[in-house]
Amino acid sequence: EVLKTIDEGDADDVTKQRIHEGREKPGALWHIYAAKDAEKIRELLRKVGEEQGQENPPDHDPIHDQSWYLDQTLRKRLYDEYGVQGWAIVQFLGDAVF
């Protein structure tokens, strides 16, 4: 299941090769976006929340409440509707991401 998530997570070919050759063990999958796209991401999450019948109080920040995961479907929608594309980073055991 983890490998499937990484394969669907838009990781680059070199990273996928590191995983599938079994040389290293993945620890986390990150999807990184430019800070300038934060408001567009909020707009999408609010829109999806409304479609699912969730309330969106004015002081609510859907990015920071940690209740969303941008799966492949939401990442595609973010790109298609808002032109926002992120980068997938697989953090292997022992790697630092900063």
Residue pairs with C-beta under 8 A, 6 or more apart in sequence:
2 26
3 19
3 20
5 29
6 15
6 16
6 19
6 26
6 29
6 90
7 16
8 71
8 72
9 29
9 31
9 72
9 88
9 90
10 31
10 72
10 75
10 86
10 87
10 88
11 29
11 88
11 89
11 90
12 88
15 88
15 89
15 90
18 24
18 90
18 92
19 26
19 90
24 92
24 93
25 92
25 93
26 90
26 91
26 92
26 93
27 91
27 92
27 93
27 95
28 90
28 91
28 97
29 88
29 89
29 90
29 91
30 88
30 89
30 90
30 91
30 97
31 70
31 75
31 86
31 87
31 88
31 89
32 86
32 87
32 88
32 89
33 41
33 84
33 86
33 87
34 86
37 82
37 84
37 86
38 63
40 78
40 82
40 83
40 84
41 63
41 78
41 82
41 84
42 61
42 62
42 63
43 82
44 74
44 77
44 78
44 81
44 82
44 84
45 62
45 63
45 68
46 56
46 62
48 68
48 74
48 77
49 55
49 56
49 62
50 56
56 62
62 68
68 74
70 78
70 86
75 86
78 84
78 85
78 86
79 85
89 97
91 97
